[in-house]
Each structure stands twice: as C-alpha cells, then as structure tokens.
Amino acid sequence: MSLEDKSIQFINEDPNNTEIIPPATSATSATYEPEPLRAPLPIAAAYPVEALGDVLGKAAQALQETVKAPLALCCQAVLASASLAAQAHFDVMLPWGQTKPLSLFLLSVAESGERKSGIDDVVLGAAKAQEREDMAGYQIEQEQYEADLARWKAETEQQNKKSATKSQAASDFAAAATHDNPKPKAPIMPLRFVTEPTVEGLYKLLAVGQPSVGLFSDEAGLLIGGHAMNSDNALKTMARLCKFWDGASFDRVRAGDGSGSLYGRRLAMHQQAQPDVMAKLLCDPMANGQGFLARCLVAWPESTIGTRYIDKLEWSGDRSELKRLFAVLTGLMQAEPRTAMSEQELDPVALPLDDDAKQMAIEAMNQFETLMQSGNDLFEIRERTAKAVENACRIAGVLAVIDAGMATRSISAKHLVQGLTLIQWYLKEALRIRGAAVVSQAVKDAESLSKWLDEQGIRVFRSKQVQTRGPSQLRPKPRFQAAVKELVDNGYLLLNEPNTTVDNVKAKLSWRVIHVV
C-alpha cells in the first residue's frame, strides 16, 4: 500500500431592584435564541480501528460492544496499554537516525458516566495483575531487607569498634567492613502506575521503583487541577513530561536531599477527563506553546450516553478478543527487560524501519511539510504536525511488538501504514477540537459573569454591582466591559434605556438578563 493511498483528506429577582422585572417567559426573552459563545464541536470522524491491527483493533471493538463506551475511547485505552507494555523492551530508530522510546502520550475527553473506569479495569487488567502479584512478593522482600540492614549496621559498628586504632580513622574501618560485609540491596518497588505525581515525587519513585511506569488516570482532574499543574509547577511538570517523551535522562540537583541522574526510564501516559476539565489543559497557552500538547494524541468522541441499549448482558472477560489482548500484554509485562548498568536502567532494543518503511516515512515527512505551509490545513497545528511522523513511527513500533512480541526486530511498511493512518486521524481530531477548545478570555469572562448573575438571582444590573461584589477577575473595568459586550452581542443581555432605576439609582448604563449561558 503506497503512502498516497493514505494521504490526508481534510474537510474542515433581586429585592434591591425597584424596577418591575418581567418574568423569564416574557416576550422579550422568548422572541429569539441567543448565539452560542463557543463554537459547537463538529462530529468526529470515525476512529480507524482497523489500523490498530488484529489484536488491538478487535479488542477495542469487543470492549465497545460490552462496555458500550465510545469506540475511540476504547481505542485510546488499548493503544495506551500496549505502549506501556512495549516501552520497557523496545525503542524505535527513526529514519533520521535518532532512537526514541515507544512511549505514547494520550488524552481522552469523555463525559462523566461514559464508563472510563470500566474500560481501564479491563484493558489494564494484565498490568494491574502483575503489579499486585509483584507487590505481594515485595512486602516479604522488604521485611527481609529491613532485617538484613539492621543486622548489617550492627555488625559493621561492631567491626569498627574492634578494629579502630589511634593511627587509623574509623571511616577506614567502616569502608573495610563494608567490603567484607556488603550492605544489603533494597528490593525494587513494583509500583507501575502513578496518577498525580509531582516532579520530585516521580524522581523519588523512579529511583527506588520500576523503571517503566504509566501515568494513567480516569480522573485527570487529579493531575490537571492538582499540585503538579498549579501556577507555580505547571511549566516544570510539562517540561519534565516532554523530557520523558524524548527519552532524556532525569536529572535532579537539590541542596537539601542530594543530586542525581536517572537513566533508562520510560513513562507512558493516558489521562481521561470530562470536557470542562480537559478543556483547561487544551486551552492552556503554556501547554500549547511549550510543546506538551504537540506530543499528545487527543480524542474527544461523541457521547454514547442515552444510546447504550443492550440485547443481553455480557461480561467483557468472556470475549476471546480481550482474553487474547490480556495474554499478549501479560507476556510483555512478565518478560525481563534488557538493562544496562543496573536493574533499573533500561536498555531497550532499537527497532529500525525496514527499507520500504523508511522510504515511506521520508515521503510522509515531505507531505506533512507541505501541509504545514501557510494557507494549508495543518498550518494552524504546525507544532503537532512537526511530530506526526515520529508519533506514527512510535505507534508502528508498538503495533509491531504487539504482533511479534519479544521476537520483534524491525518495523515493516505494513505497520508504518497503520501508524500513518492513525496519526492522520489524530491530526484531523486536533483540527476539529481546536475550533471548540480555543476560547478567548472575553468568552470565559462572559460565561463567569452570566453564571454569577444567575446564582445571585440578578436580572437587572449596573457595573458597580459586579465590580464591587462580582467575580474578582471581572472587577477590572476592561475585562468587565469585554465580558458584557460578548453577552450583549450574542443575545444574553439587553442594554437598558439610560436612567433606568437599578439598586435605587438611576443608572446611565445598565443591562437586563435575557438568557443565561
């Protein structure tokens, strides 16, 4: 199949008021419908589930049929779990010579009640089961380690006392004792999943725990609204996540608790959240400008709530497609990864693209470069498009590993076609979401003002009411005026006649609430 066959086809009542206030059902409020402040989200293109291959694609379809969640959400989940399983063992060698992780960063937007937890319970079953099994053994090993460490300390102290002389420092004997009686080695913590880590917490975990972890959560608000992403830490957190995606070492220099560098660590990510929560991240200028979102594969499928009718109850664990996925992922999770200097420093096998795949990648790079020129479809998302081929190669590598397991040695043109097909869908999705997710400050302020007026039961108001008692961000006059203009222009507020009485004052400027956002 040639690349041309897969070329991108883009479509793209206030008691203080003395004035009599008409009820909400009056003619003034029922003669028209207001314009939406935000652009409506167009319908998404169908997720190309067949491009996920036989194992992942069929598992995603079986998951959708049993859990009744949106298909794209199921596809996101199986792809993320596959990335987590593969990243410890393999890297991808890109056509231009760089070696990069098979780690994928995925973001999924879904309404509350869309069964995000149900999906993760099934798809991450293999990894969670392995984590539980290892954790049981770890508890025993940790108890033994603590006993051995206490004994070692006592023996070392005793040797120092016996061996110390006036001409030799105790530190010399401590070193000798250590050589003869080596310090016990702590067991590796088998924790594979984190949900809301700080950069510092993640470093400490990776220093003592598994070198391959997943930043997975069906409640991404814990991360997006948590300490790691507050105004003081967001840039640091996103920059570190970008470094993980790039495969860089984890360097940390601190005066208090020491310094160090962690090599050979891997992190895959899948964060799921409700639209209001995820929109905060998708609209964040820092997340866009800093490059974090450019590395992410985002899906915002249409809700299936209200249409999830069933003919019979079926447990997902009975489906052969999901049993097969579980077996493949379990095999990868249980396999010992190749390591370098220590058990915690991964040394993944680099998977090159075969000759046909390499030529296809070059053609794709040139096509994407053209589509990033001003006036073309992808100009508005240049930062995502610039990483499209790399993400396609990563996806292709993951799919190759799922097909061949630990015997994988290269990435074929077939797998790259699948990766390119999927990345084109993600680019279309990014364009679709961008129009609805990118919201001006005036619109956000207008929504806040409308919500506050409704909560306060205010139907007629003047500026002083808002600027003395309203939301703090609307007290500066320019932002208040911009918010009012948005609401007036779109039919939510009506400008009153001059000298209308509001708050027992004849106001030069005042407005009446016609509709609530």
C-alpha positions, 0 to 999 in steps of 0.5 A, a space after each residue: 500500500 503506497 503512502 498516497 493511498 493514505 494521504 490526508 483528506 481534510 474537510 474542515 429577582 433581586 429585592 434591591 431592584 425597584 424596577 418591575 422585572 418581567 418574568 423569564 417567559 416574557 416576550 422579550 426573552 422568548 422572541 429569539 435564541 441567543 448565539 452560542 459563545 463557543 463554537 459547537 464541536 463538529 462530529 468526529 470522524 470515525 476512529 480507524 480501528 482497523 489500523 490498530 491491527 488484529 489484536 488491538 483493533 478487535 479488542 477495542 471493538 469487543 470492549 465497545 460492544 460490552 462496555 458500550 463506551 465510545 469506540 475511540 475511547 476504547 481505542 485510546 485505552 488499548 493503544 495506551 496499554 500496549 505502549 506501556 507494555 512495549 516501552 520497557 523492551 523496545 525503542 524505535 530508530 527513526 529514519 533520521 537516525 535518532 532512537 526514541 522510546 515507544 512511549 505514547 502520550 494520550 488524552 481522552 475527553 469523555 463525559 462523566 458516566 461514559 464508563 472510563 473506569 470500566 474500560 481501564 479495569 479491563 484493558 489494564 487488567 494484565 498490568 494491574 495483575 502483575 503489579 499486585 502479584 509483584 507487590 505481594 512478593 515485595 512486602 516479604 522482600 522488604 521485611 527481609 531487607 529491613 532485617 538484613 540492614 539492621 543486622 548489617 549496621 550492627 555488625 559493621 559498628 561492631 567491626 569498627 569498634 574492634 578494629 579502630 586504632 589511634 593511627 587509623 580513622 574509623 571511616 577506614 574501618 567502616 569502608 573495610 567492613 563494608 567490603 567484607 560485609 556488603 550492605 544489603 540491596 533494597 528490593 525494587 518497588 513494583 509500583 507501575 502506575 502513578 496518577 498525580 505525581 509531582 516532579 520530585 515525587 516521580 524522581 523519588 519513585 523512579 529511583 527506588 521503583 520500576 523503571 517503566 511506569 504509566 501515568 494513567 488516570 480516569 480522573 485527570 482532574 487529579 493531575 490537571 487541577 492538582 499540585 503538579 499543574 498549579 501556577 507555580 509547577 505547571 511549566 516544570 511538570 510539562 517540561 519534565 513530561 516532554 523530557 520523558 517523551 524524548 527519552 532524556 535522562 532525569 536529572 535532579 540537583 537539590 541542596 537539601 536531599 542530594 543530586 542525581 541522574 536517572 537513566 533508562 526510564 520510560 513513562 507512558 501516559 493516558 489521562 481521561 477527563 470530562 470536557 470542562 476539565 480537559 478543556 483547561 489543559 487544551 486551552 492552556 497557552 503554556 501547554 500549547 506553546 511549550 510543546 506538551 500538547 504537540 506530543 499528545 494524541 487527543 480524542 474527544 468522541 461523541 457521547 454514547 450516553 442515552 444510546 447504550 441499549 443492550 440485547 443481553 448482558 455480557 461480561 467483557 472477560 468472556 470475549 476471546 478478543 480481550 482474553 487474547 489482548 490480556 495474554 499478549 500484554 501479560 507476556 510483555 509485562 512478565 518478560 525481563 527487560 534488557 538493562 544496562 548498568 543496573 536493574 533499573 536502567 533500561 536498555 531497550 532494543 532499537 527497532 529500525 524501519 525496514 527499507 520500504 518503511 523508511 522510504 515511506 516515512 521520508 515521503 510522509 515527512 515531505 507531505 506533512 511539510 507541505 501541509 504545514 505551509 501557510 494557507 494549508 490545513 495543518 498550518 494552524 497545528 504546525 507544532 503537532 504536525 512537526 511530530 506526526 511522523 515520529 508519533 506514527 513511527 512510535 505507534 508502528 513500533 508498538 503495533 509491531 511488538 504487539 504482533 511479534 512480541 519479544 521476537 520483534 526486530 524491525 518495523 515493516 511498511 505494513 505497520 508504518 501504514 497503520 501508524 500513518 493512518 492513525 496519526 492522520 486521524 489524530 491530526 484531523 481530531 486536533 483540527 476539529 477540537 481546536 475550533 471548540 477548545 480555543 476560547 478567548 478570555 472575553 468568552 470565559 469572562 462572559 460565561 463567569 459573569 452570566 453564571 454569577 448573575 444567575 446564582 445571585 438571582 440578578 436580572 437587572 444590573 449596573 457595573 458597580 454591582 459586579 465590580 464591587 461584589 462580582 467575580 474578582 477577575 471581572 472587577 477590572 473595568 476592561 475585562 468587565 466591559 469585554 465580558 458584557 459586550 460578548 453577552 450583549 452581542 450574542 443575545 444574553 443581555 439587553 442594554 437598558 434605556 439610560 436612567 433606568 432605576 437599578 439598586 435605587 439609582 438611576 443608572 446611565 448604563 445598565 443591562 437586563 438578563 435575557 438568557 443565561 449561558 
